[in-house]
Amino acid sequence: TSMHVFEFIADIEKTVANLSSRLTKEGMFCFAVHKPVYLNKNTKHDTVSNGLVFDLAGQEVPVFCRTEKYYENMMRKYGLKNLSWHWPEYSASFKAKHNIDKNTDGWAMIGIFEKD
């Protein structure tokens, strides 16, 4: 989904600079990305690009793993302050429906930022 688009953009700073320039004061910016621990468990290392890739039905898609601290530091450069992070967990019914181990954590982190 478009909410997870940041982890597939190599030049994320250019994208954030562009988005931030379009926000007015106190404008909200929210996004979701995969947790780094999820990416490290569910991707493979590509020796050509020296990065991580998702294997989607035989198609290798580059993925850029970034931490909360990375996003906070980058967003600050473009006038965005962090309001909160959320790490939603899988519900028991979702785990049962998709045959996910009951001890598996959720996979996403959601960042909420505001324009200074």
N, C-alpha and C positions, 0 to 999 in steps of 0.2 A: 504494500500500500504506500501511498505517498508519505504517510507519517514516518515510514522507515527509510526514506530516501537519503538522508544524510550519510549513512554508512556506505553508500554506493557512489559518493561524489569524492573524487580525488582532491580537487582544489576547493575544499570546503570553505576556506577563508574568503575567497572571492564571492562565493554564494551567500555567506552570512553578511558580508559587507553590503551586497546588493539588497538583501532582504531588510537589513537594519535601516538602510537609507530610506526605505519606504514606510517605516513605522513612525508614527507621531509619538510625542512624549506620553509615557505611560501605556503605550501600545503593548499588547501581550504577544509573546512568541512561545509557542508550545511545540514540542516534537517528541517523538519516541524513536529509540534505537535499541538494538540488541545489546544486552549486557556483554562486556568484554569476556567474562567467564563463559557465557553461552557461545560466543563466536569462537573462542579458543577450543571448545569441545566439539563444535559442529561445522568446522571448516577444515580445509586442508591447506598446507603451505605450498604455494606455487613457486618453484625454483626459478622460473623465468622472470617474474615481476618482483620476487622476493617479498611477497605479501600473502594475504589470506584470500581464498576463493571459496565460494559456495558452489557445490556441484548440483545444478538444477537440471535433472533429466539429461545428464551428459553434457550440458552447457556450463562451462566454468565462468562464474561471474565474480570479478574482483570485489572485495569487501574491505573497508577501512575501519579498523578497530580503534575506537577512541574512548577515553575514560571521562568520567564526570569532571574531573579537574581540568582535562584538556578543553572540554566544552566551556567551562566557566572562564578560564583564562582567555580563550579566543573571543567569547561573547563580550567580555569586559572591554576588549580592544575596540569593539564596535558599538559601545554605549548601551550594552544590555546587561542588566544585573540579574543574578539568579534569585528567584523567589522560592523555588523548591524543586526537589527531586522525588520521584515516586518509583517504587519497584513492585508493581502488582504481581501477585502470585496466581498460579493456576487454581481454579476452583476444583473441588473434589469431583464434581460432575464432569468438568472438562477433562480431567485426568482419566476418569473412567471411560468416557466416550472415545477418547483418542489413545487409550491403552498406554498412558504415561505413568511411570513409576510414581507411587504416592509420595515419595520423598524428594521428587524433583522440584526445584524452585522455578519460579517464573523466568521468563527470558528477556523481558523488556525493562528499560529504564526510561522514564518520562521526565523531561526537563521543562520547567516553566520559567521564562525570563520576561523582564519588563524593560522597555526603553527608558533610559534616564532622561 
